[in-house]
Amino acid sequence: MLDLVAIEEIKQLKSRYFRFLDTADIDGLKTVFTQDAGIHYRSPSYEFKKNGWNELADFFLECFTKTKFGIHTGHHPEISVNENQARGIWYLHDKFVNLDEGITFEGSAIYQDRYVRENDGWKIAFSEYDRLFEQVTKRNPDMFITSRPVNKKILIKE
């Protein structure tokens, strides 16, 4: 039988992950990962592998700044739950702006995640993706940005 409550909780967990990622909310990101979590992100132009919260925090702080930021959306979740463990597959579409290098990445990937249920809820234990599509575009000097997502606190109204 499907554990629909756990599946919904994991969907909300992944949604918070994307929001915290795009707003560079490191304190928020810490709440979605286990202390010993790992990531492995693979693309034709980069590969990042990090283990443990301290490495993850340093990585996110380096990648998401006032001059490096993006938008990430996750779609079509496939989640299976086995008591206090779960697996998820997500389709990613993202755009990442790097003003320091004058480029924009846009692409898609398939995330494969492992989750564990801890005392305070579901957490990401391991997250990886492989790029399906990646396009790197040189930014036009006439382009300008009017709003940046980094360090914008989103208040949940009750």
Chimera marker file (.cmm) of the C-alpha trace (Angstrom):
<marker_set name="trace">
<marker id="1" x="0.000" y="0.000" z="0.000" r="1" g="1" b="0" radius="0.5"/>
<marker id="2" x="1.245" y="3.495" z="-0.813" r="1" g="1" b="0" radius="0.5"/>
<marker id="3" x="2.189" y="5.685" z="2.121" r="1" g="1" b="0" radius="0.5"/>
<marker id="4" x="0.558" y="8.835" z="0.738" r="1" g="1" b="0" radius="0.5"/>
<marker id="5" x="1.336" y="10.920" z="3.818" r="1" g="1" b="0" radius="0.5"/>
<marker id="6" x="5.061" y="10.121" z="3.561" r="1" g="1" b="0" radius="0.5"/>
<marker id="7" x="5.024" y="10.772" z="-0.195" r="1" g="1" b="0" radius="0.5"/>
<marker id="8" x="3.462" y="14.203" z="0.330" r="1" g="1" b="0" radius="0.5"/>
<marker id="9" x="5.936" y="15.019" z="3.102" r="1" g="1" b="0" radius="0.5"/>
<marker id="10" x="8.822" y="14.112" z="0.773" r="1" g="1" b="0" radius="0.5"/>
<marker id="11" x="7.361" y="16.255" z="-2.017" r="1" g="1" b="0" radius="0.5"/>
<marker id="12" x="7.246" y="19.199" z="0.385" r="1" g="1" b="0" radius="0.5"/>
<marker id="13" x="10.801" y="18.428" z="1.532" r="1" g="1" b="0" radius="0.5"/>
<marker id="14" x="12.088" y="18.576" z="-2.059" r="1" g="1" b="0" radius="0.5"/>
<marker id="15" x="10.122" y="21.784" z="-2.675" r="1" g="1" b="0" radius="0.5"/>
<marker id="16" x="11.780" y="23.379" z="0.351" r="1" g="1" b="0" radius="0.5"/>
<marker id="17" x="15.170" y="22.168" z="-0.950" r="1" g="1" b="0" radius="0.5"/>
<marker id="18" x="14.647" y="24.003" z="-4.259" r="1" g="1" b="0" radius="0.5"/>
<marker id="19" x="13.414" y="27.165" z="-2.515" r="1" g="1" b="0" radius="0.5"/>
<marker id="20" x="16.291" y="27.189" z="-0.022" r="1" g="1" b="0" radius="0.5"/>
<marker id="21" x="18.769" y="26.500" z="-2.836" r="1" g="1" b="0" radius="0.5"/>
<marker id="22" x="17.561" y="29.373" z="-5.004" r="1" g="1" b="0" radius="0.5"/>
<marker id="23" x="17.417" y="31.850" z="-2.125" r="1" g="1" b="0" radius="0.5"/>
<marker id="24" x="20.819" y="30.691" z="-0.773" r="1" g="1" b="0" radius="0.5"/>
<marker id="25" x="19.172" y="29.977" z="2.587" r="1" g="1" b="0" radius="0.5"/>
<marker id="26" x="21.924" y="27.847" z="4.144" r="1" g="1" b="0" radius="0.5"/>
<marker id="27" x="20.093" y="27.584" z="7.481" r="1" g="1" b="0" radius="0.5"/>
<marker id="28" x="17.048" y="26.298" z="5.608" r="1" g="1" b="0" radius="0.5"/>
<marker id="29" x="19.119" y="23.845" z="3.562" r="1" g="1" b="0" radius="0.5"/>
<marker id="30" x="20.539" y="22.415" z="6.772" r="1" g="1" b="0" radius="0.5"/>
<marker id="31" x="16.991" y="21.426" z="7.778" r="1" g="1" b="0" radius="0.5"/>
<marker id="32" x="16.432" y="19.310" z="4.648" r="1" g="1" b="0" radius="0.5"/>
<marker id="33" x="19.651" y="17.242" z="4.791" r="1" g="1" b="0" radius="0.5"/>
<marker id="34" x="20.864" y="14.652" z="7.252" r="1" g="1" b="0" radius="0.5"/>
<marker id="35" x="24.089" y="15.593" z="9.046" r="1" g="1" b="0" radius="0.5"/>
<marker id="36" x="26.030" y="13.001" z="6.997" r="1" g="1" b="0" radius="0.5"/>
<marker id="37" x="24.238" y="13.638" z="3.680" r="1" g="1" b="0" radius="0.5"/>
<marker id="38" x="26.014" y="13.412" z="0.354" r="1" g="1" b="0" radius="0.5"/>
<marker id="39" x="25.534" y="14.835" z="-3.133" r="1" g="1" b="0" radius="0.5"/>
<marker id="40" x="26.907" y="13.879" z="-6.540" r="1" g="1" b="0" radius="0.5"/>
<marker id="41" x="25.954" y="16.165" z="-9.439" r="1" g="1" b="0" radius="0.5"/>
<marker id="42" x="27.220" y="15.186" z="-12.914" r="1" g="1" b="0" radius="0.5"/>
<marker id="43" x="27.157" y="17.112" z="-16.174" r="1" g="1" b="0" radius="0.5"/>
<marker id="44" x="29.318" y="17.338" z="-19.301" r="1" g="1" b="0" radius="0.5"/>
<marker id="45" x="30.905" y="20.530" z="-17.911" r="1" g="1" b="0" radius="0.5"/>
<marker id="46" x="31.237" y="19.762" z="-14.172" r="1" g="1" b="0" radius="0.5"/>
<marker id="47" x="31.108" y="17.100" z="-11.485" r="1" g="1" b="0" radius="0.5"/>
<marker id="48" x="30.567" y="17.842" z="-7.799" r="1" g="1" b="0" radius="0.5"/>
<marker id="49" x="30.742" y="15.225" z="-5.070" r="1" g="1" b="0" radius="0.5"/>
<marker id="50" x="30.410" y="16.300" z="-1.431" r="1" g="1" b="0" radius="0.5"/>
<marker id="51" x="29.874" y="14.389" z="1.809" r="1" g="1" b="0" radius="0.5"/>
<marker id="52" x="28.665" y="15.608" z="5.189" r="1" g="1" b="0" radius="0.5"/>
<marker id="53" x="26.839" y="18.799" z="6.035" r="1" g="1" b="0" radius="0.5"/>
<marker id="54" x="30.008" y="20.929" z="6.380" r="1" g="1" b="0" radius="0.5"/>
<marker id="55" x="31.145" y="20.123" z="2.819" r="1" g="1" b="0" radius="0.5"/>
<marker id="56" x="27.618" y="20.679" z="1.498" r="1" g="1" b="0" radius="0.5"/>
<marker id="57" x="27.315" y="24.046" z="3.259" r="1" g="1" b="0" radius="0.5"/>
<marker id="58" x="30.676" y="25.229" z="1.876" r="1" g="1" b="0" radius="0.5"/>
<marker id="59" x="29.651" y="24.096" z="-1.613" r="1" g="1" b="0" radius="0.5"/>
<marker id="60" x="26.285" y="25.885" z="-1.516" r="1" g="1" b="0" radius="0.5"/>
<marker id="61" x="27.848" y="29.063" z="-0.080" r="1" g="1" b="0" radius="0.5"/>
<marker id="62" x="30.370" y="29.091" z="-2.944" r="1" g="1" b="0" radius="0.5"/>
<marker id="63" x="27.808" y="28.356" z="-5.672" r="1" g="1" b="0" radius="0.5"/>
<marker id="64" x="25.015" y="30.717" z="-4.660" r="1" g="1" b="0" radius="0.5"/>
<marker id="65" x="26.057" y="34.341" z="-4.239" r="1" g="1" b="0" radius="0.5"/>
<marker id="66" x="24.940" y="37.777" z="-5.421" r="1" g="1" b="0" radius="0.5"/>
<marker id="67" x="26.732" y="37.057" z="-8.726" r="1" g="1" b="0" radius="0.5"/>
<marker id="68" x="25.943" y="33.322" z="-9.072" r="1" g="1" b="0" radius="0.5"/>
<marker id="69" x="22.345" y="32.215" z="-8.700" r="1" g="1" b="0" radius="0.5"/>
<marker id="70" x="19.624" y="30.250" z="-10.360" r="1" g="1" b="0" radius="0.5"/>
<marker id="71" x="16.151" y="28.846" z="-10.563" r="1" g="1" b="0" radius="0.5"/>
<marker id="72" x="15.469" y="25.163" z="-10.040" r="1" g="1" b="0" radius="0.5"/>
<marker id="73" x="12.178" y="23.376" z="-10.543" r="1" g="1" b="0" radius="0.5"/>
<marker id="74" x="11.489" y="19.719" z="-9.862" r="1" g="1" b="0" radius="0.5"/>
<marker id="75" x="8.767" y="17.846" z="-11.706" r="1" g="1" b="0" radius="0.5"/>
<marker id="76" x="7.145" y="14.428" z="-12.056" r="1" g="1" b="0" radius="0.5"/>
<marker id="77" x="8.212" y="12.861" z="-8.743" r="1" g="1" b="0" radius="0.5"/>
<marker id="78" x="8.343" y="9.082" z="-8.494" r="1" g="1" b="0" radius="0.5"/>
<marker id="79" x="8.588" y="8.216" z="-4.799" r="1" g="1" b="0" radius="0.5"/>
<marker id="80" x="8.684" y="4.825" z="-3.122" r="1" g="1" b="0" radius="0.5"/>
<marker id="81" x="8.542" y="4.470" z="0.656" r="1" g="1" b="0" radius="0.5"/>
<marker id="82" x="9.697" y="1.546" z="2.763" r="1" g="1" b="0" radius="0.5"/>
<marker id="83" x="8.978" y="2.368" z="6.410" r="1" g="1" b="0" radius="0.5"/>
<marker id="84" x="11.591" y="4.979" z="7.436" r="1" g="1" b="0" radius="0.5"/>
<marker id="85" x="13.448" y="5.039" z="4.129" r="1" g="1" b="0" radius="0.5"/>
<marker id="86" x="12.416" y="6.242" z="0.706" r="1" g="1" b="0" radius="0.5"/>
<marker id="87" x="13.721" y="6.827" z="-2.795" r="1" g="1" b="0" radius="0.5"/>
<marker id="88" x="12.716" y="9.505" z="-5.236" r="1" g="1" b="0" radius="0.5"/>
<marker id="89" x="13.278" y="10.339" z="-8.874" r="1" g="1" b="0" radius="0.5"/>
<marker id="90" x="12.668" y="13.917" z="-10.009" r="1" g="1" b="0" radius="0.5"/>
<marker id="91" x="12.911" y="15.671" z="-13.344" r="1" g="1" b="0" radius="0.5"/>
<marker id="92" x="14.865" y="18.933" z="-12.980" r="1" g="1" b="0" radius="0.5"/>
<marker id="93" x="14.696" y="22.027" z="-15.165" r="1" g="1" b="0" radius="0.5"/>
<marker id="94" x="17.051" y="24.794" z="-14.146" r="1" g="1" b="0" radius="0.5"/>
<marker id="95" x="18.729" y="27.978" z="-15.215" r="1" g="1" b="0" radius="0.5"/>
<marker id="96" x="21.904" y="29.188" z="-13.518" r="1" g="1" b="0" radius="0.5"/>
<marker id="97" x="23.411" y="32.641" z="-14.036" r="1" g="1" b="0" radius="0.5"/>
<marker id="98" x="27.112" y="33.200" z="-13.417" r="1" g="1" b="0" radius="0.5"/>
<marker id="99" x="27.794" y="36.926" z="-13.738" r="1" g="1" b="0" radius="0.5"/>
<marker id="100" x="31.454" y="36.437" z="-12.773" r="1" g="1" b="0" radius="0.5"/>
<marker id="101" x="32.058" y="34.406" z="-15.943" r="1" g="1" b="0" radius="0.5"/>
<marker id="102" x="29.348" y="36.088" z="-18.034" r="1" g="1" b="0" radius="0.5"/>
<marker id="103" x="27.495" y="32.842" z="-18.787" r="1" g="1" b="0" radius="0.5"/>
<marker id="104" x="24.117" y="31.243" z="-18.218" r="1" g="1" b="0" radius="0.5"/>
<marker id="105" x="23.551" y="27.501" z="-17.919" r="1" g="1" b="0" radius="0.5"/>
<marker id="106" x="20.153" y="26.048" z="-18.746" r="1" g="1" b="0" radius="0.5"/>
<marker id="107" x="19.257" y="22.422" z="-18.743" r="1" g="1" b="0" radius="0.5"/>
<marker id="108" x="17.518" y="19.407" z="-17.386" r="1" g="1" b="0" radius="0.5"/>
<marker id="109" x="18.584" y="16.450" z="-15.302" r="1" g="1" b="0" radius="0.5"/>
<marker id="110" x="17.231" y="13.435" z="-13.486" r="1" g="1" b="0" radius="0.5"/>
<marker id="111" x="17.620" y="13.559" z="-9.713" r="1" g="1" b="0" radius="0.5"/>
<marker id="112" x="17.794" y="10.317" z="-7.755" r="1" g="1" b="0" radius="0.5"/>
<marker id="113" x="17.441" y="10.826" z="-4.021" r="1" g="1" b="0" radius="0.5"/>
<marker id="114" x="17.497" y="8.697" z="-0.900" r="1" g="1" b="0" radius="0.5"/>
<marker id="115" x="15.512" y="9.904" z="2.101" r="1" g="1" b="0" radius="0.5"/>
<marker id="116" x="15.355" y="8.860" z="5.739" r="1" g="1" b="0" radius="0.5"/>
<marker id="117" x="12.742" y="9.673" z="8.340" r="1" g="1" b="0" radius="0.5"/>
<marker id="118" x="14.362" y="11.208" z="11.416" r="1" g="1" b="0" radius="0.5"/>
<marker id="119" x="12.691" y="12.302" z="14.655" r="1" g="1" b="0" radius="0.5"/>
<marker id="120" x="11.871" y="15.708" z="13.134" r="1" g="1" b="0" radius="0.5"/>
<marker id="121" x="10.692" y="14.393" z="9.760" r="1" g="1" b="0" radius="0.5"/>
<marker id="122" x="12.004" y="13.311" z="6.372" r="1" g="1" b="0" radius="0.5"/>
<marker id="123" x="15.508" y="14.368" z="5.318" r="1" g="1" b="0" radius="0.5"/>
<marker id="124" x="17.628" y="13.965" z="2.206" r="1" g="1" b="0" radius="0.5"/>
<marker id="125" x="20.377" y="11.416" z="2.909" r="1" g="1" b="0" radius="0.5"/>
<marker id="126" x="21.848" y="11.386" z="-0.602" r="1" g="1" b="0" radius="0.5"/>
<marker id="127" x="21.048" y="13.308" z="-3.764" r="1" g="1" b="0" radius="0.5"/>
<marker id="128" x="22.521" y="12.898" z="-7.205" r="1" g="1" b="0" radius="0.5"/>
<marker id="129" x="21.720" y="13.894" z="-10.729" r="1" g="1" b="0" radius="0.5"/>
<marker id="130" x="22.876" y="13.320" z="-14.258" r="1" g="1" b="0" radius="0.5"/>
<marker id="131" x="22.315" y="15.979" z="-16.887" r="1" g="1" b="0" radius="0.5"/>
<marker id="132" x="20.059" y="15.121" z="-19.812" r="1" g="1" b="0" radius="0.5"/>
<marker id="133" x="20.427" y="18.483" z="-21.533" r="1" g="1" b="0" radius="0.5"/>
<marker id="134" x="22.789" y="21.364" z="-20.909" r="1" g="1" b="0" radius="0.5"/>
<marker id="135" x="23.188" y="24.604" z="-22.791" r="1" g="1" b="0" radius="0.5"/>
<marker id="136" x="25.791" y="27.220" z="-21.876" r="1" g="1" b="0" radius="0.5"/>
<marker id="137" x="25.183" y="30.688" z="-23.281" r="1" g="1" b="0" radius="0.5"/>
<marker id="138" x="27.481" y="33.697" z="-23.209" r="1" g="1" b="0" radius="0.5"/>
<marker id="139" x="25.578" y="36.576" z="-21.631" r="1" g="1" b="0" radius="0.5"/>
<marker id="140" x="24.875" y="39.553" z="-23.850" r="1" g="1" b="0" radius="0.5"/>
<marker id="141" x="26.380" y="42.763" z="-22.391" r="1" g="1" b="0" radius="0.5"/>
<marker id="142" x="23.022" y="44.501" z="-22.955" r="1" g="1" b="0" radius="0.5"/>
<marker id="143" x="21.252" y="42.052" z="-20.628" r="1" g="1" b="0" radius="0.5"/>
<marker id="144" x="20.557" y="43.238" z="-17.108" r="1" g="1" b="0" radius="0.5"/>
<marker id="145" x="19.002" y="41.663" z="-14.068" r="1" g="1" b="0" radius="0.5"/>
<marker id="146" x="16.351" y="43.508" z="-12.098" r="1" g="1" b="0" radius="0.5"/>
<marker id="147" x="15.904" y="41.005" z="-9.264" r="1" g="1" b="0" radius="0.5"/>
<marker id="148" x="18.073" y="38.305" z="-7.751" r="1" g="1" b="0" radius="0.5"/>
<marker id="149" x="16.731" y="35.417" z="-5.674" r="1" g="1" b="0" radius="0.5"/>
<marker id="150" x="19.715" y="35.165" z="-3.314" r="1" g="1" b="0" radius="0.5"/>
<marker id="151" x="19.117" y="35.995" z="0.349" r="1" g="1" b="0" radius="0.5"/>
<marker id="152" x="15.402" y="36.641" z="-0.053" r="1" g="1" b="0" radius="0.5"/>
<marker id="153" x="13.613" y="35.274" z="2.967" r="1" g="1" b="0" radius="0.5"/>
<marker id="154" x="10.244" y="33.800" z="2.109" r="1" g="1" b="0" radius="0.5"/>
<marker id="155" x="7.814" y="34.087" z="4.980" r="1" g="1" b="0" radius="0.5"/>
<marker id="156" x="5.099" y="31.477" z="5.161" r="1" g="1" b="0" radius="0.5"/>
<marker id="157" x="1.875" y="33.170" z="6.164" r="1" g="1" b="0" radius="0.5"/>
<marker id="158" x="-0.422" y="31.125" z="8.344" r="1" g="1" b="0" radius="0.5"/>
<link id1="1" id2="2" r="1" g="1" b="0" radius="0.2"/>
<link id1="2" id2="3" r="1" g="1" b="0" radius="0.2"/>
<link id1="3" id2="4" r="1" g="1" b="0" radius="0.2"/>
<link id1="4" id2="5" r="1" g="1" b="0" radius="0.2"/>
<link id1="5" id2="6" r="1" g="1" b="0" radius="0.2"/>
<link id1="6" id2="7" r="1" g="1" b="0" radius="0.2"/>
<link id1="7" id2="8" r="1" g="1" b="0" radius="0.2"/>
<link id1="8" id2="9" r="1" g="1" b="0" radius="0.2"/>
<link id1="9" id2="10" r="1" g="1" b="0" radius="0.2"/>
<link id1="10" id2="11" r="1" g="1" b="0" radius="0.2"/>
<link id1="11" id2="12" r="1" g="1" b="0" radius="0.2"/>
<link id1="12" id2="13" r="1" g="1" b="0" radius="0.2"/>
<link id1="13" id2="14" r="1" g="1" b="0" radius="0.2"/>
<link id1="14" id2="15" r="1" g="1" b="0" radius="0.2"/>
<link id1="15" id2="16" r="1" g="1" b="0" radius="0.2"/>
<link id1="16" id2="17" r="1" g="1" b="0" radius="0.2"/>
<link id1="17" id2="18" r="1" g="1" b="0" radius="0.2"/>
<link id1="18" id2="19" r="1" g="1" b="0" radius="0.2"/>
<link id1="19" id2="20" r="1" g="1" b="0" radius="0.2"/>
<link id1="20" id2="21" r="1" g="1" b="0" radius="0.2"/>
<link id1="21" id2="22" r="1" g="1" b="0" radius="0.2"/>
<link id1="22" id2="23" r="1" g="1" b="0" radius="0.2"/>
<link id1="23" id2="24" r="1" g="1" b="0" radius="0.2"/>
<link id1="24" id2="25" r="1" g="1" b="0" radius="0.2"/>
<link id1="25" id2="26" r="1" g="1" b="0" radius="0.2"/>
<link id1="26" id2="27" r="1" g="1" b="0" radius="0.2"/>
<link id1="27" id2="28" r="1" g="1" b="0" radius="0.2"/>
<link id1="28" id2="29" r="1" g="1" b="0" radius="0.2"/>
<link id1="29" id2="30" r="1" g="1" b="0" radius="0.2"/>
<link id1="30" id2="31" r="1" g="1" b="0" radius="0.2"/>
<link id1="31" id2="32" r="1" g="1" b="0" radius="0.2"/>
<link id1="32" id2="33" r="1" g="1" b="0" radius="0.2"/>
<link id1="33" id2="34" r="1" g="1" b="0" radius="0.2"/>
<link id1="34" id2="35" r="1" g="1" b="0" radius="0.2"/>
<link id1="35" id2="36" r="1" g="1" b="0" radius="0.2"/>
<link id1="36" id2="37" r="1" g="1" b="0" radius="0.2"/>
<link id1="37" id2="38" r="1" g="1" b="0" radius="0.2"/>
<link id1="38" id2="39" r="1" g="1" b="0" radius="0.2"/>
<link id1="39" id2="40" r="1" g="1" b="0" radius="0.2"/>
<link id1="40" id2="41" r="1" g="1" b="0" radius="0.2"/>
<link id1="41" id2="42" r="1" g="1" b="0" radius="0.2"/>
<link id1="42" id2="43" r="1" g="1" b="0" radius="0.2"/>
<link id1="43" id2="44" r="1" g="1" b="0" radius="0.2"/>
<link id1="44" id2="45" r="1" g="1" b="0" radius="0.2"/>
<link id1="45" id2="46" r="1" g="1" b="0" radius="0.2"/>
<link id1="46" id2="47" r="1" g="1" b="0" radius="0.2"/>
<link id1="47" id2="48" r="1" g="1" b="0" radius="0.2"/>
<link id1="48" id2="49" r="1" g="1" b="0" radius="0.2"/>
<link id1="49" id2="50" r="1" g="1" b="0" radius="0.2"/>
<link id1="50" id2="51" r="1" g="1" b="0" radius="0.2"/>
<link id1="51" id2="52" r="1" g="1" b="0" radius="0.2"/>
<link id1="52" id2="53" r="1" g="1" b="0" radius="0.2"/>
<link id1="53" id2="54" r="1" g="1" b="0" radius="0.2"/>
<link id1="54" id2="55" r="1" g="1" b="0" radius="0.2"/>
<link id1="55" id2="56" r="1" g="1" b="0" radius="0.2"/>
<link id1="56" id2="57" r="1" g="1" b="0" radius="0.2"/>
<link id1="57" id2="58" r="1" g="1" b="0" radius="0.2"/>
<link id1="58" id2="59" r="1" g="1" b="0" radius="0.2"/>
<link id1="59" id2="60" r="1" g="1" b="0" radius="0.2"/>
<link id1="60" id2="61" r="1" g="1" b="0" radius="0.2"/>
<link id1="61" id2="62" r="1" g="1" b="0" radius="0.2"/>
<link id1="62" id2="63" r="1" g="1" b="0" radius="0.2"/>
<link id1="63" id2="64" r="1" g="1" b="0" radius="0.2"/>
<link id1="64" id2="65" r="1" g="1" b="0" radius="0.2"/>
<link id1="65" id2="66" r="1" g="1" b="0" radius="0.2"/>
<link id1="66" id2="67" r="1" g="1" b="0" radius="0.2"/>
<link id1="67" id2="68" r="1" g="1" b="0" radius="0.2"/>
<link id1="68" id2="69" r="1" g="1" b="0" radius="0.2"/>
<link id1="69" id2="70" r="1" g="1" b="0" radius="0.2"/>
<link id1="70" id2="71" r="1" g="1" b="0" radius="0.2"/>
<link id1="71" id2="72" r="1" g="1" b="0" radius="0.2"/>
<link id1="72" id2="73" r="1" g="1" b="0" radius="0.2"/>
<link id1="73" id2="74" r="1" g="1" b="0" radius="0.2"/>
<link id1="74" id2="75" r="1" g="1" b="0" radius="0.2"/>
<link id1="75" id2="76" r="1" g="1" b="0" radius="0.2"/>
<link id1="76" id2="77" r="1" g="1" b="0" radius="0.2"/>
<link id1="77" id2="78" r="1" g="1" b="0" radius="0.2"/>
<link id1="78" id2="79" r="1" g="1" b="0" radius="0.2"/>
<link id1="79" id2="80" r="1" g="1" b="0" radius="0.2"/>
<link id1="80" id2="81" r="1" g="1" b="0" radius="0.2"/>
<link id1="81" id2="82" r="1" g="1" b="0" radius="0.2"/>
<link id1="82" id2="83" r="1" g="1" b="0" radius="0.2"/>
<link id1="83" id2="84" r="1" g="1" b="0" radius="0.2"/>
<link id1="84" id2="85" r="1" g="1" b="0" radius="0.2"/>
<link id1="85" id2="86" r="1" g="1" b="0" radius="0.2"/>
<link id1="86" id2="87" r="1" g="1" b="0" radius="0.2"/>
<link id1="87" id2="88" r="1" g="1" b="0" radius="0.2"/>
<link id1="88" id2="89" r="1" g="1" b="0" radius="0.2"/>
<link id1="89" id2="90" r="1" g="1" b="0" radius="0.2"/>
<link id1="90" id2="91" r="1" g="1" b="0" radius="0.2"/>
<link id1="91" id2="92" r="1" g="1" b="0" radius="0.2"/>
<link id1="92" id2="93" r="1" g="1" b="0" radius="0.2"/>
<link id1="93" id2="94" r="1" g="1" b="0" radius="0.2"/>
<link id1="94" id2="95" r="1" g="1" b="0" radius="0.2"/>
<link id1="95" id2="96" r="1" g="1" b="0" radius="0.2"/>
<link id1="96" id2="97" r="1" g="1" b="0" radius="0.2"/>
<link id1="97" id2="98" r="1" g="1" b="0" radius="0.2"/>
<link id1="98" id2="99" r="1" g="1" b="0" radius="0.2"/>
<link id1="99" id2="100" r="1" g="1" b="0" radius="0.2"/>
<link id1="100" id2="101" r="1" g="1" b="0" radius="0.2"/>
<link id1="101" id2="102" r="1" g="1" b="0" radius="0.2"/>
<link id1="102" id2="103" r="1" g="1" b="0" radius="0.2"/>
<link id1="103" id2="104" r="1" g="1" b="0" radius="0.2"/>
<link id1="104" id2="105" r="1" g="1" b="0" radius="0.2"/>
<link id1="105" id2="106" r="1" g="1" b="0" radius="0.2"/>
<link id1="106" id2="107" r="1" g="1" b="0" radius="0.2"/>
<link id1="107" id2="108" r="1" g="1" b="0" radius="0.2"/>
<link id1="108" id2="109" r="1" g="1" b="0" radius="0.2"/>
<link id1="109" id2="110" r="1" g="1" b="0" radius="0.2"/>
<link id1="110" id2="111" r="1" g="1" b="0" radius="0.2"/>
<link id1="111" id2="112" r="1" g="1" b="0" radius="0.2"/>
<link id1="112" id2="113" r="1" g="1" b="0" radius="0.2"/>
<link id1="113" id2="114" r="1" g="1" b="0" radius="0.2"/>
<link id1="114" id2="115" r="1" g="1" b="0" radius="0.2"/>
<link id1="115" id2="116" r="1" g="1" b="0" radius="0.2"/>
<link id1="116" id2="117" r="1" g="1" b="0" radius="0.2"/>
<link id1="117" id2="118" r="1" g="1" b="0" radius="0.2"/>
<link id1="118" id2="119" r="1" g="1" b="0" radius="0.2"/>
<link id1="119" id2="120" r="1" g="1" b="0" radius="0.2"/>
<link id1="120" id2="121" r="1" g="1" b="0" radius="0.2"/>
<link id1="121" id2="122" r="1" g="1" b="0" radius="0.2"/>
<link id1="122" id2="123" r="1" g="1" b="0" radius="0.2"/>
<link id1="123" id2="124" r="1" g="1" b="0" radius="0.2"/>
<link id1="124" id2="125" r="1" g="1" b="0" radius="0.2"/>
<link id1="125" id2="126" r="1" g="1" b="0" radius="0.2"/>
<link id1="126" id2="127" r="1" g="1" b="0" radius="0.2"/>
<link id1="127" id2="128" r="1" g="1" b="0" radius="0.2"/>
<link id1="128" id2="129" r="1" g="1" b="0" radius="0.2"/>
<link id1="129" id2="130" r="1" g="1" b="0" radius="0.2"/>
<link id1="130" id2="131" r="1" g="1" b="0" radius="0.2"/>
<link id1="131" id2="132" r="1" g="1" b="0" radius="0.2"/>
<link id1="132" id2="133" r="1" g="1" b="0" radius="0.2"/>
<link id1="133" id2="134" r="1" g="1" b="0" radius="0.2"/>
<link id1="134" id2="135" r="1" g="1" b="0" radius="0.2"/>
<link id1="135" id2="136" r="1" g="1" b="0" radius="0.2"/>
<link id1="136" id2="137" r="1" g="1" b="0" radius="0.2"/>
<link id1="137" id2="138" r="1" g="1" b="0" radius="0.2"/>
<link id1="138" id2="139" r="1" g="1" b="0" radius="0.2"/>
<link id1="139" id2="140" r="1" g="1" b="0" radius="0.2"/>
<link id1="140" id2="141" r="1" g="1" b="0" radius="0.2"/>
<link id1="141" id2="142" r="1" g="1" b="0" radius="0.2"/>
<link id1="142" id2="143" r="1" g="1" b="0" radius="0.2"/>
<link id1="143" id2="144" r="1" g="1" b="0" radius="0.2"/>
<link id1="144" id2="145" r="1" g="1" b="0" radius="0.2"/>
<link id1="145" id2="146" r="1" g="1" b="0" radius="0.2"/>
<link id1="146" id2="147" r="1" g="1" b="0" radius="0.2"/>
<link id1="147" id2="148" r="1" g="1" b="0" radius="0.2"/>
<link id1="148" id2="149" r="1" g="1" b="0" radius="0.2"/>
<link id1="149" id2="150" r="1" g="1" b="0" radius="0.2"/>
<link id1="150" id2="151" r="1" g="1" b="0" radius="0.2"/>
<link id1="151" id2="152" r="1" g="1" b="0" radius="0.2"/>
<link id1="152" id2="153" r="1" g="1" b="0" radius="0.2"/>
<link id1="153" id2="154" r="1" g="1" b="0" radius="0.2"/>
<link id1="154" id2="155" r="1" g="1" b="0" radius="0.2"/>
<link id1="155" id2="156" r="1" g="1" b="0" radius="0.2"/>
<link id1="156" id2="157" r="1" g="1" b="0" radius="0.2"/>
<link id1="157" id2="158" r="1" g="1" b="0" radius="0.2"/>
</marker_set>
